[in-house]
C-alpha cells in the first residue's frame, strides 16, 4: 500500500502527539497530592488514562514501524458492504488540527479566567469546522449545536455531577 510523504509524516506526528499527551497527563497526575481518605486518590484515574494513551500510541507506532498505515481497513466490518465502500478521502491535517485544538482547549481550561461554557462552545465549533466543509448553513447549524452542547454539558456537570467548572 503506497502512501505519500505528507500522510506518513502526519501519522507519525499524530502518534508523537498522543505519546506527548500521555506523558503530560502522567506528569500532572503524578504531581497531585495523595488523598488521606481514599486508597486510590484523585490521581488514580488520570494515571490510568495516561497508561491507556501510552499503550495506544505505542501500538500505533509499532503499526507504523511495520510499514502499515493508520486508519485504513483492508475490508469492511459489515458483511456485504465491501462493494459499497469506496476510497475515502484521508485528511491527516484535519486529524492533527483536531488534536491540537483538544490540547488548546485543555490548556485554556487551566486558566481561571477562561470559563468552561465559552471554552467548550468555541472548541466544539472549531473542531466541527475543521472536520467538515466550510459552508454558511453548516457553520450556522454547527454554531447552534456547539452552544447547545456546551450548555448541556455545563448543566450536566453542575446539576448531576455537582462539579463547579468555573
N, C-alpha and C positions, 0 to 999 in steps of 0.2 A: 504494500500500500504506500504510494508516494505521497509526500507532504511537501508543502512549500516551507521555506525557511521562517517565514513570519509565523505560521501556525505552530511550528516546533518551538520557536522562541517563546511564543505566548504560553504554550503548555508548560514549558519549564518555568517561566516566570510565575505562572499560576500556582504551581506546586511549591515554589520557593516562598510565595506569599502565604500559602496555607501553613507551611512549616514555621514561618516567622510569626504568624498569628498564634500558633500553638506555643511557641516559646514565650511570647509576650503574656499570654493568658497564664501560663505556668508560673512565670516570674512574679506577676502581680498577685496571683492567688497564693503563692508561697510566702509572700510578704505579709499576708493577713495574720493577725494575732490568733492564737488558739482560743477556742471558746471554753470557758471553765465549766459549762453546764452540759456540753454535748461532746461525745467522743469524736464525732466527725468534724464538727465545727463548720464555719462558713466557707472554708476554703476547699472542702472535700469535692463538691460538685464542679467548681471551675477547674480543679486539677484533673478530675476525670475527663472533663471536656477537652482539656489540653492534650491528654494522652490519646483520646479518640482522634483529635485533629492531627496529631503527630503520626498516628498509625495510618490514617487516611493519606496524608501527604507522603509518607514513606512508601506505601503501596503504590501510589500513583507514580512516584519517582522510579520505583522498580519496573513498573509497566513501561515507562518511557525508556529506561535503560535497555529493556528487551527489544526496543525498536517498534513498539506498538504505539498507537495513538489513543489519546483520551477522548471519550465521548463518541466513539463510532462503533456501532454494533455490527457484528457480522451477519446477524439475522434478526428478524422481528421477534418480539416477545409474544406476540399473539399469532396463533396458527392461522395461516391463510392471508396474512397481512403483507407478506413479502412483496406481492405483486403491486400493492397499492403504495408501498413506501418508495418514494423517490429519494434522490440525493438532497439532503437538507443543506442549506447554506450554513457554513460554520463561521462564527463571528468571535474569534478569540479576543479581539479588542473589547468587545462588549462584556465578555466574561471578566477580563482584567479590570475594566472600569467599574463593574458591579462590585467586585471585591474591594476595590479602592474606596468606593462610596460607603461600603459597610465599615471599613476602617475609619473613614472620616466621620461617620455617624457615631461610632463608639467614642472617638476622640472628642467630638462635640459634646456628647453627653457627660464627659468627665468634668466639664466646666459647670459651676453652679449657676452662671449667668444664662446658660442655654437651657431652656425648658424642654421637657420630654415631648410635649404636644407639638410645638413647631418643628423641632428637630426630626421627629418621626414623620410628620407630613412632608417635609422637604425631602427626606431620604426616600420615602415611598414614591414621591413624584419623580425625582431624578432617576431612581432605579427603573421605574416603569418607562420613562422617556428613553433611557439607554437601550432597553430591551425591545423596543418596537419602533415603528415608523413615526416620524415627526409630522403628524397631520393635525390640523387645528381641532377637529372634532374629537379625535382620540385624546389629545392633550387636555381638552376640556373635561372629558369623562375621567381621565386619569387624575386631574386635579381634585375633582369632586370625590373620587374614590380615596385618594391619599388623605384628604382632610377627614372624611368619614371614618376611615380605618384608624387614623391617629386618635380621633375622639373615642372610638370604640375601645381601642387598646388602653387609653388613659382611664376610661371608666372601669374596664376590666381589672386593671392593676389597683386602682384606688378603692373601688367598691367591693370587689370579690376577694382579691388577694390582700387587701389592706396595706398596700405599699404606697408610700408617698414618693412620687417620682420627680419632685421639684428640686 
